[in-house]
């Protein structure tokens, strides 16, 4: 499944509220994580800002991890099951709470009708925090009923302000953040204005994030959200609702090795192999070249029939021009 959307207006439709800088300016070079999670393990950057002012789409690192008109960063969690468990959204810096909204339902936006239903509330449940010095951060798509602050509250860096959700225009559960200075959106990964284009060759990024945070968020390449052995075919629509499927057992009707990916690029191939307990290839597949960029995607390879107990070796690769840009091998035992 490709997660794409038309340009979305992210401004919160809360009415006009004057927000004054009531706190001292924070260090713009030291923004923290927007959620209480570990990038690459239980949360992932699905999309960066679109740095091209025209109809083309380009992320801050001159890649394709964005979509037309996207004005911030989408930090996703895996599924709606994780929304229910609760992943805290946290303040990226000290500041004062300005506009906010709560009460919008969590619902994945999968169709044109879903998009129309959110109307002018694309941000869903959200909060704007004024950090002083003209800098503000907007947080969107938070879980219904989770916002734990009110307008005028002073917050500290790392303080929980709600939970990650899927309210508003959200095709997957995530928190969207937009950073603005004096009303103009900035890309926090490079420090560029959104019309400033991606990083040129040899150019040094000047992130607004703390260095360790910027490094942990990566540069938009392919990522593996999950993988394993299942007892039936796997597809993205089920993954984004329930998370990883039940693991295969010796009583399963099938055995498939599966992978769940984001930020694949046109021309990439997916390779999956499964070596059985006897050391022979149990299943193997190589996809055709992808015909377009895939924001999110799943693939599997396997066979019908009850699997033999024992240790299986699962290998998953993303290949660009037949060279691996992502590779994972693991042993999984079926009891």
C-alpha positions as CSV (number, residue, x, y, z in Angstrom):
1,X,0.0,0.0,0.0
2,X,1.3,3.4,-0.9
3,X,0.6,6.1,1.8
4,X,0.1,9.3,-0.2
5,X,-2.0,12.3,0.3
6,X,-2.6,15.7,-1.4
7,X,-1.1,18.8,0.2
8,X,-2.7,19.2,3.6
9,X,-3.3,22.4,5.5
10,X,-1.8,21.8,8.9
11,X,-2.9,24.9,10.7
12,X,-5.1,24.3,13.7
13,X,-8.7,25.6,13.2
14,X,-9.2,26.6,16.8
15,X,-10.2,30.2,16.2
16,X,-7.8,33.2,16.7
17,X,-6.0,33.3,20.0
18,X,-3.2,35.7,20.5
19,X,-0.1,33.8,21.9
20,X,2.6,35.8,23.5
21,X,6.1,34.7,24.4
22,X,5.8,34.3,28.1
23,X,9.0,32.3,28.5
24,X,12.6,32.9,27.7
25,X,13.7,31.8,24.2
26,X,14.8,28.2,24.2
27,X,17.9,26.9,22.4
28,X,16.8,26.3,18.9
29,X,19.7,23.9,18.3
30,X,18.5,21.6,21.1
31,X,15.0,20.3,20.3
32,X,14.3,16.9,21.8
33,X,12.3,14.0,20.6
34,X,8.6,14.6,20.0
35,X,7.6,11.2,21.4
36,X,8.7,8.8,24.1
37,X,10.1,6.1,21.8
38,X,13.3,4.9,20.2
39,X,13.7,5.7,16.5
40,X,14.3,2.6,14.4
41,X,12.9,0.3,17.1
42,X,9.4,1.3,18.2
43,X,8.9,4.5,16.2
44,X,10.1,5.5,12.7
45,X,10.2,8.7,10.5
46,X,7.7,7.9,7.8
47,X,8.0,11.3,6.1
48,X,10.1,14.5,6.2
49,X,9.2,17.9,5.0
50,X,8.8,18.6,1.2
51,X,11.6,21.0,0.4
52,X,10.6,21.7,-3.2
53,X,8.4,24.9,-3.6
54,X,7.0,23.6,-6.9
55,X,5.1,20.4,-7.9
56,X,8.1,18.1,-7.4
57,X,8.6,16.3,-4.1
58,X,12.0,16.1,-2.4
59,X,12.9,15.5,1.2
60,X,15.7,17.4,3.1
61,X,18.3,14.9,2.0
62,X,17.3,15.0,-1.6
63,X,15.4,11.7,-1.4
64,X,11.8,10.8,-1.7
65,X,10.6,10.4,1.9
66,X,7.9,13.1,1.7
67,X,4.8,14.1,-0.2
68,X,3.6,17.3,-2.0
69,X,3.2,20.2,0.4
70,X,4.2,18.3,3.6
71,X,5.4,20.9,6.1
72,X,7.0,18.8,8.9
73,X,8.0,15.4,10.2
74,X,5.8,12.4,10.7
75,X,7.1,10.1,13.4
76,X,5.0,7.0,13.2
77,X,4.3,4.1,15.6
78,X,3.5,0.7,14.1
79,X,-0.3,0.2,14.4
80,X,-3.6,1.2,16.0
81,X,-2.9,-1.5,18.6
82,X,0.0,0.7,19.8
83,X,-2.3,3.7,19.8
84,X,-4.5,1.8,22.3
85,X,-1.4,0.9,24.4
86,X,-0.3,4.5,24.5
87,X,2.9,6.2,23.4
88,X,3.5,9.6,25.0
89,X,4.0,12.7,22.9
90,X,6.5,14.9,24.8
91,X,7.4,18.6,24.6
92,X,10.5,19.1,22.4
93,X,11.6,22.2,24.4
94,X,10.5,24.4,27.3
95,X,7.6,26.7,26.3
96,X,4.0,27.9,26.8
97,X,1.0,26.1,25.5
98,X,-1.0,28.1,23.0
99,X,-3.8,26.8,20.8
100,X,-5.0,23.2,21.3
101,X,-7.8,20.9,20.3
102,X,-9.0,17.5,21.5
103,X,-12.1,15.4,20.9
104,X,-11.5,14.3,17.3
105,X,-11.8,10.5,16.8
106,X,-8.9,8.2,15.9
107,X,-9.6,6.8,12.5
108,X,-7.2,5.8,9.6
109,X,-7.7,7.9,6.5
110,X,-7.8,5.4,3.7
111,X,-10.3,6.8,1.2
112,X,-11.4,10.1,-0.3
113,X,-14.5,10.0,1.9
114,X,-12.3,9.6,4.9
115,X,-10.3,12.7,3.9
116,X,-13.5,14.7,3.3
117,X,-14.8,13.7,6.7
118,X,-11.9,15.5,8.5
119,X,-12.8,18.7,6.7
120,X,-10.8,21.6,8.0
121,X,-9.4,19.6,11.0
122,X,-6.6,17.8,9.2
123,X,-4.4,18.2,12.2
124,X,-6.9,16.3,14.4
125,X,-6.1,16.6,18.1
126,X,-3.1,18.9,18.5
127,X,-1.2,21.4,20.5
128,X,0.9,24.4,19.7
129,X,3.7,25.3,22.1
130,X,5.4,28.7,21.9
131,X,9.0,28.3,22.8
132,X,9.9,32.0,22.7
133,X,12.0,34.0,20.3
134,X,9.4,33.6,17.6
135,X,9.8,29.8,17.6
136,X,6.8,27.4,18.0
137,X,6.1,23.7,17.5
138,X,2.8,22.3,16.4
139,X,1.9,18.7,17.3
140,X,-0.8,16.9,15.3
141,X,-2.8,13.6,15.2
142,X,-2.8,13.0,18.9
143,X,-5.0,10.4,20.5
144,X,-8.6,11.4,21.3
145,X,-9.0,12.5,24.9
146,X,-5.2,12.3,25.6
147,X,-4.1,16.0,25.7
148,X,-2.8,16.6,29.2
149,X,-2.2,20.4,29.0
150,X,-4.3,23.5,28.6
151,X,-3.7,26.9,27.0
152,X,-1.3,29.0,29.1
153,X,0.4,26.1,30.8
154,X,4.2,26.2,31.0
155,X,5.8,23.0,29.9
156,X,9.3,21.6,30.2
157,X,11.4,19.7,27.6
158,X,10.4,16.0,27.8
159,X,7.1,16.6,29.6
160,X,4.3,14.4,28.3
161,X,1.5,16.5,26.6
162,X,-0.6,13.6,25.3
163,X,-0.4,10.4,23.3
164,X,0.3,9.5,19.7
165,X,-2.9,8.8,17.8
166,X,-4.5,8.8,14.3
167,X,-6.9,11.7,14.5
168,X,-7.5,14.1,11.6
169,X,-5.9,13.3,8.3
170,X,-3.8,10.3,9.3
171,X,-3.2,7.2,7.1
172,X,-1.1,5.6,9.8
173,X,-0.7,6.4,13.6
174,X,1.8,9.1,14.2
175,X,2.6,12.5,15.6
176,X,3.2,15.2,13.0
177,X,5.4,18.1,14.0
178,X,5.8,21.5,12.3
179,X,8.4,23.9,13.5
180,X,7.9,27.6,12.7
181,X,9.8,30.8,13.3
182,X,7.9,34.0,13.1
183,X,5.1,32.0,11.4
184,X,7.2,30.5,8.6
185,X,7.8,26.7,8.6
186,X,11.3,25.5,8.9
187,X,12.8,22.0,8.3
188,X,14.2,21.0,11.7
189,X,16.6,18.5,10.1
190,X,18.5,21.0,8.1
191,X,17.5,24.5,9.4
192,X,16.3,25.4,5.9
193,X,13.1,27.2,5.1
194,X,10.8,24.8,3.2
195,X,11.4,26.7,0.0
196,X,15.1,26.4,0.4
197,X,15.6,23.0,-1.2
198,X,17.4,19.9,0.0
199,X,21.0,19.8,1.2
200,X,23.5,20.5,-1.6
201,X,26.6,18.3,-2.0
202,X,29.1,19.2,0.7
203,X,26.6,21.4,2.6
204,X,26.5,21.0,6.3
205,X,23.0,20.6,7.9
206,X,22.2,22.9,10.8
207,X,19.5,21.0,12.5
208,X,17.2,22.5,15.1
209,X,17.3,19.2,16.9
210,X,19.9,18.2,19.4
211,X,22.7,16.4,17.5
212,X,21.9,12.9,19.0
213,X,18.2,13.4,18.2
214,X,18.9,14.5,14.6
215,X,21.2,11.5,14.1
216,X,18.6,9.0,15.5
217,X,15.9,10.2,13.0
218,X,18.0,9.2,10.0
219,X,17.9,10.5,6.4
220,X,14.8,8.9,5.0
221,X,16.1,5.7,3.5
222,X,14.3,2.3,3.5
223,X,13.4,0.9,6.9
224,X,12.1,-2.4,8.1
225,X,9.3,-1.9,10.6
226,X,8.8,-5.6,11.3
227,X,9.5,-9.1,10.1
228,X,9.0,-12.7,11.1
229,X,7.3,-16.0,10.4
230,X,3.6,-16.2,10.1
231,X,1.0,-18.9,9.5
232,X,-0.8,-17.0,6.7
233,X,-0.2,-14.3,4.1
234,X,0.4,-10.8,5.4
235,X,-0.7,-7.5,4.0
236,X,-0.2,-3.9,5.0
237,X,-3.8,-3.1,5.8
238,X,-3.8,-5.7,8.6
239,X,-0.4,-4.7,9.9
240,X,-1.3,-1.0,10.4
241,X,-4.4,-2.0,12.4
242,X,-3.2,-4.9,14.5
243,X,0.6,-4.9,14.2
244,X,2.7,-8.0,13.7
245,X,0.7,-11.1,12.9
246,X,0.7,-14.1,15.2
247,X,3.9,-16.1,14.9
248,X,3.7,-19.4,13.0
249,X,3.6,-22.6,15.0
250,X,3.8,-26.3,14.2
251,X,0.0,-26.3,13.9
252,X,-0.1,-23.5,11.3
253,X,-1.7,-24.2,7.9
254,X,1.1,-22.3,6.1
255,X,4.6,-20.9,6.7
256,X,5.6,-17.5,5.3
257,X,8.5,-15.2,6.0
258,X,7.3,-11.6,5.9
259,X,8.7,-8.0,6.0
260,X,7.0,-4.7,6.6
261,X,8.8,-1.7,5.0
262,X,8.7,2.1,4.7
263,X,10.3,4.6,2.3
264,X,11.0,2.2,-0.6
265,X,12.0,3.9,-3.8
266,X,11.1,3.3,-7.5
267,X,13.3,0.6,-8.8
268,X,13.9,-1.2,-5.5
269,X,13.4,-4.9,-5.2
270,X,12.5,-7.0,-2.2
271,X,14.3,-10.3,-1.6
272,X,13.1,-12.8,1.0
273,X,14.5,-16.2,1.6
274,X,13.7,-18.9,4.2
275,X,16.1,-21.7,5.0
276,X,14.5,-24.7,6.6
277,X,15.8,-26.9,9.5
278,X,17.4,-29.3,7.0
279,X,19.6,-26.5,5.7
280,X,17.8,-26.3,2.3
281,X,15.9,-23.4,0.8
282,X,12.3,-23.7,2.0
283,X,11.0,-20.6,0.2
284,X,12.6,-17.7,-1.8
285,X,11.3,-14.7,-3.7
286,X,12.6,-11.7,-5.6
287,X,10.1,-9.0,-6.5
288,X,10.0,-7.1,-9.7
289,X,11.4,-3.5,-9.6
290,X,8.9,-1.3,-7.8
291,X,7.1,0.9,-10.4
292,X,7.0,3.9,-8.0
293,X,8.0,5.1,-4.6
294,X,6.3,3.2,-1.8
295,X,5.8,5.0,1.5
296,X,4.7,1.8,3.1
297,X,4.8,-1.8,1.8
298,X,4.7,-5.4,2.9
299,X,5.9,-8.6,1.2
300,X,6.1,-12.3,2.0
301,X,7.4,-15.6,0.7
302,X,6.3,-19.1,1.8
303,X,4.5,-22.3,1.2
304,X,1.3,-24.0,2.1
305,X,1.3,-26.9,4.5
306,X,2.1,-27.4,8.2
307,X,5.7,-26.5,8.9
308,X,8.2,-28.9,10.4
309,X,9.5,-27.9,13.8
310,X,13.0,-26.6,14.0
311,X,15.1,-23.6,13.3
312,X,14.5,-21.5,10.2
313,X,16.8,-18.8,8.9
314,X,14.9,-15.7,7.5
315,X,16.7,-13.2,5.3
316,X,15.1,-10.0,4.1
317,X,16.8,-7.5,1.8
318,X,16.0,-4.3,-0.1
319,X,18.0,-4.1,-3.2
320,X,18.8,-0.9,-5.2
321,X,20.3,-1.7,-8.6
322,X,20.7,-5.3,-7.2
323,X,22.9,-4.0,-4.4
324,X,21.5,-4.3,-0.8
325,X,20.6,-1.0,0.9
326,X,18.9,-2.9,3.8
327,X,19.5,-6.4,5.0
328,X,18.3,-8.4,8.0
329,X,18.9,-12.1,8.8
330,X,17.6,-13.8,11.8
331,X,17.0,-17.4,13.2
332,X,13.5,-18.3,14.3
333,X,12.6,-21.5,16.0
334,X,9.2,-23.2,15.5
335,X,8.5,-25.5,18.5
